[in-house]
């Protein structure tokens, strides 16, 4: 784990936007997996503005998404498409109506047609989840196993978060690690403390992010701001 500290969230987002811009500039066909949530949205808007000037176009896959209709406020693909506008091709990993099983089939098909990512940007919750690999989910190990054969799983957090009580599609850990560059973006003292605890774990409990930090195939660059 490589930890980069920033003075504030704005500085972190600006640095990550520059970093991802440089990564994409080095690729003839940029291919990214990006987290949902509010924290990285300024990064995506900055990327969209830079791409609109450069004429470069990236292919973007969500690292995870809620099984909701694409018009739902909780939809990650909707948020990504709003942030990037016409500057990127944002590929949904869920069905238009949010149907669970159809979403899983769509995700597997999209990922089958998607090569190695140039960069993966992840977030982390205060329960130590990343993507939608939540502690307590019945099939958590299906998503964390380093030798998992599936690129994506359908999973349901247990307990369901009150703010987003939905099943999810999540890329599995080995699929997320099929990347040239891996980044984890977090804010606040509480999350930094959780991350440091997870870094010393020898199992995936209580914090699933420990599996991401413990693997040795890809260096994980952690970006933190207060």
C-alpha positions in Angstrom: 0.0 0.0 0.0 1.3 3.4 -1.0 -0.3 6.3 0.9 -0.5 9.8 -0.6 -1.9 12.5 1.8 -3.5 15.7 0.5 -4.3 18.9 2.4 -8.0 18.7 1.4 -10.5 16.9 -0.8 -10.2 19.5 -3.6 -6.5 19.0 -3.8 -6.9 15.2 -3.9 -9.5 15.4 -6.6 -7.4 17.7 -8.7 -4.3 15.5 -8.4 -6.3 12.4 -9.3 -7.8 14.1 -12.3 -4.3 15.0 -13.5 -3.1 11.5 -12.8 -6.0 9.8 -14.7 -5.5 12.3 -17.6 -1.9 11.3 -17.9 -2.7 7.6 -17.7 -5.3 8.0 -20.5 -3.0 10.1 -22.6 -0.6 7.2 -22.7 -3.2 4.8 -24.1 -4.6 4.7 -27.6 -8.0 3.5 -26.3 -8.3 4.4 -22.6 -10.3 1.8 -20.5 -11.2 2.7 -16.9 -13.2 1.2 -14.1 -14.6 3.9 -11.8 -16.3 4.0 -8.5 -19.6 5.6 -7.8 -20.5 7.9 -4.9 -20.2 11.6 -4.4 -16.5 12.0 -3.5 -15.0 11.2 -6.9 -17.6 13.2 -9.0 -15.4 16.3 -9.1 -12.6 14.1 -10.5 -14.9 12.9 -13.3 -16.2 16.4 -14.2 -12.6 17.6 -14.4 -11.7 14.6 -16.6 -14.7 15.3 -18.9 -13.6 18.9 -19.3 -10.0 17.9 -20.2 -11.1 15.2 -22.6 -13.5 17.6 -24.4 -10.5 19.8 -25.2 -8.1 17.0 -26.1 -10.6 15.0 -28.2 -9.7 11.8 -26.4 -12.5 9.4 -25.6 -12.4 6.7 -22.9 -14.4 3.6 -22.2 -15.7 3.5 -18.7 -17.2 0.7 -16.6 -18.6 1.2 -13.1 -16.7 -0.8 -10.5 -20.2 -1.7 -9.1 -23.8 -0.5 -9.4 -27.1 -0.8 -7.6 -29.8 -2.9 -9.3 -32.1 0.0 -9.9 -33.5 1.6 -13.0 -31.0 3.9 -14.8 -33.3 6.8 -14.0 -33.1 6.2 -10.3 -31.1 8.6 -8.1 -29.1 5.7 -6.7 -27.8 4.5 -10.1 -24.1 4.8 -10.5 -24.2 4.6 -14.3 -26.6 7.5 -14.3 -24.2 9.6 -12.2 -21.2 8.6 -14.4 -23.1 9.5 -17.6 -24.1 12.9 -16.1 -20.6 13.7 -15.1 -18.9 12.7 -18.4 -21.6 13.7 -20.8 -20.5 13.1 -24.4 -16.8 12.9 -23.5 -16.8 9.2 -22.7 -18.5 5.9 -23.4 -20.0 4.8 -20.1 -21.0 1.1 -20.2 -23.8 0.0 -17.9 -23.4 -3.3 -15.9 -27.0 -3.3 -14.9 -30.3 -3.7 -16.8 -32.2 -0.5 -17.8 -35.0 -1.5 -15.4 -32.6 -2.8 -12.7 -33.7 -6.5 -12.8 -31.2 -8.5 -10.8 -30.5 -11.5 -13.0 -30.6 -9.6 -16.2 -28.1 -7.2 -14.7 -25.7 -10.0 -13.9 -25.9 -11.3 -17.4 -25.3 -7.8 -18.8 -22.3 -7.3 -16.5 -20.6 -10.5 -17.4 -21.1 -9.8 -21.1 -19.7 -6.3 -20.9 -16.7 -7.4 -18.9 -16.1 -10.3 -21.3 -15.7 -7.7 -24.1 -13.6 -5.4 -21.9 -9.8 -5.8 -21.8 -7.3 -4.9 -19.1 -8.1 -1.6 -17.5 -5.7 1.3 -17.8 -6.8 2.4 -14.3 -9.2 1.3 -11.6 -10.4 3.9 -9.1 -12.1 2.6 -5.9 -13.7 4.1 -2.9 -14.1 2.5 0.6 -17.0 2.6 3.1 -16.6 2.9 6.9 -17.4 -0.8 7.1 -14.4 -1.6 5.0 -16.2 -2.5 1.8 -14.9 -1.6 -1.7 -16.8 -1.8 -4.9 -19.9 -3.6 -3.6 -18.0 -6.3 -1.7 -19.7 -5.8 1.7 -18.9 -7.5 5.0 -21.8 -9.8 5.9 -22.9 -10.6 2.3 -23.6 -14.3 1.9 -21.4 -14.5 -1.2 -18.6 -12.2 -0.2 -15.9 -14.8 -0.8 -17.2 -15.2 -4.4 -16.2 -11.7 -4.9 -12.9 -11.6 -2.9 -11.4 -15.0 -3.9 -8.2 -14.2 -5.9 -8.9 -17.2 -8.1 -12.6 -16.3 -8.7 -13.6 -17.3 -12.2 -16.5 -14.8 -12.5 -15.8 -11.2 -13.5 -18.9 -10.0 -11.6 -21.3 -11.1 -8.9 -24.8 -10.3 -7.9 -24.7 -9.5 -4.2 -26.9 -8.1 -1.4 -25.3 -6.3 1.6 -26.4 -7.6 5.0 -27.6 -5.5 6.7 -28.9 -3.4 3.8 -27.7 0.3 4.0 -30.7 2.5 4.9 -29.7 5.1 2.3 -29.4 2.5 -0.5 -31.4 -0.7 0.3 -30.7 -2.5 -3.0 -28.9 -5.6 -4.4 -25.8 -4.8 -6.3 -23.6 -5.9 -9.2 -19.9 -5.8 -8.3 -16.8 -6.5 -10.2 -14.8 -9.2 -8.4 -11.4 -8.6 -6.9 -9.5 -10.5 -9.6 -11.4 -8.6 -12.3 -10.6 -5.2 -10.6 -6.9 -6.3 -10.5 -6.8 -6.7 -14.3 -5.5 -3.2 -14.5 -2.2 -1.4 -15.1 -2.9 1.0 -12.2 -5.0 0.6 -9.1 -6.1 3.6 -6.9 -8.2 3.8 -3.7 -9.6 7.2 -2.8 -10.8 7.9 0.8 -11.6 10.9 3.0 -11.7 11.5 6.8 -9.8 10.3 9.8 -12.2 7.4 10.5 -11.6 5.8 7.1 -7.9 6.2 7.4 -8.0 4.4 10.7 -10.1 1.6 9.2 -7.6 1.3 6.3 -4.7 1.0 8.7 -6.4 -1.7 10.7 -7.3 -3.6 7.5 -3.7 -3.4 6.3 -2.6 -5.4 9.4 -5.3 -8.1 8.9 -4.5 -11.6 7.8 -8.1 -12.4 6.8 -10.9 -10.6 5.1 -12.8 -10.0 8.3 -13.9 -7.6 9.6 -12.9 -5.4 6.7 -13.1 -6.8 3.1 -10.7 -4.1 1.9 -7.9 -6.2 3.6 -8.1 -8.6 0.6 -7.3 -5.7 -1.8 -4.4 -4.5 0.4 -3.0 -8.1 0.9 -2.8 -9.2 -2.7 0.5 -8.8 -4.4 -0.3 -8.7 -8.1 -1.0 -5.0 -8.4 0.3 -2.1 -6.3 -2.6 -0.2 -4.6 -2.1 3.6 -4.5 -4.1 5.1 -1.7 -5.1 8.7 -1.9 -6.4 10.3 1.4 -7.6 13.7 2.4 -9.1 14.9 5.8 
